[in-house]
Amino acid sequence: MRPKLASLSALRAFEAAARLSSFKLAANELSVSPTAVSHQIRALEESLSCLLFVRKTRGVDLSVEGKLLYTATRQGFDCIAEGIERIRTRKRSTVVLSATPAFTAKWLVPRMAAFQEVHPEIDLHIHASNQLADLQSGTIDLAIRYGHGSYSDLHSAWLLQAHFAPVASPQLKVRKHSDLIQHPLIHFDWHKAPPECLTWAGWARNAGISELDSSAGIRYSDESHAIQATIAGQGIALLSLELIKDEIAMGLLEANVTPIIEGLSYYLVRSALKPTSAAVAAVEVWLIQAASHD
């Protein structure tokens, strides 16, 4: 059984006074009064039933017992300080993840606090871009892609199935097909040709609506801007429900009009030609688990 130790604050006061040969200097270092240091050391001496210092007019000297205790406390505090410094300066891991600006803003960003809580030792750098990431160059470790999941020289893991539907702000009161023609349509540019069913023209044919002018409306170059415009009530957009799940839950957007069209899927990909670090593997596992809860 471990023997009972003296008060840590008393040991700190003793170590400082022994090192500086002065109660006053120890008090200054510890930001307490000399009287407080004196009381702490007196209590320590009483608990040990011996004098630790020989009091003099202009300072203090260690007794034989004091020298023994000082050697032990100095080594102990040095060891604690070394451990703290090693924790502070330990090597951190950096992982770079590429995703589109829309996926970054609407899916990744809301989950980053949860990631940091689980993996505080990993610095996750998000590269938000619509450009296809080069996963073989060594600059980017992981990427999230929308597609079929079959990519040359890449390992892919399924994250989410995408579903698209007309979405609008509640203030527009879009409840049925005839409401669609009362408001502008919002479009965004896909950075490669989307499946035809995920355009307004394709959705209208699927819904059996002939009077909808699918080419008219407002166009944005980025999906995330189209989402913000829809929240602002500028019109109706055909959006991925997986990216606006939080906005629907908060009542900022509604998806009341059918049909809901199944799109492709979001995949997490990495190079199949390079070894995977422990940090990259940890990020991969965490993202797959996070997606499974959606």
HELIX and SHEET records of a PDB file:
HELIX    1   1 LEU A    8  LEU A   20  1                                  13    
HELIX    2   2 PHE A   23  LEU A   30  1                                   8    
HELIX    3   3 PRO A   34  LEU A   48  1                                  15    
HELIX    4   4 VAL A   64  THR A   89  1                                  26    
HELIX    5   5 PRO A  101  PHE A  103  1                                   3    
HELIX    6   6 THR A  104  LEU A  108  3                                   5    
HELIX    7   7 VAL A  109  ARG A  111  5                                   3    
HELIX    8   8 MET A  112  VAL A  118  1                                   7    
HELIX    9   9 PRO A  170  LEU A  172  5                                   3    
HELIX   10  10 HIS A  177  LEU A  180  1                                   4    
HELIX   11  11 GLU A  196  LEU A  198  5                                   3    
HELIX   12  12 TRP A  200  ALA A  207  1                                   8    
HELIX   13  13 GLU A  223  ILE A  231  1                                   9    
HELIX   14  14 LYS A  245  ALA A  249  1                                   5    
HELIX   15  15 ALA A  278  SER A  292  1                                  15    
SHEET    1   A 2 PHE A  53  LYS A  56  0                                        
SHEET    2   A 2 GLY A  59  LEU A  62 -1                                        
SHEET    1   B 8 ILE A 122  ALA A 128  0                                        
SHEET    2   B 8 SER A  93  ALA A  99  1                                        
SHEET    3   B 8 LEU A 142  GLY A 147  1                                        
SHEET    4   B 8 ILE A 261  SER A 271 -1                                        
SHEET    5   B 8 LEU A 154  VAL A 167 -1                                        
SHEET    6   B 8 ILE A 236  SER A 240 -1                                        
SHEET    7   B 8 LEU A 185  PHE A 188  1                                        
SHEET    8   B 8 ILE A 218  TYR A 220  1                                        
END                                                                             
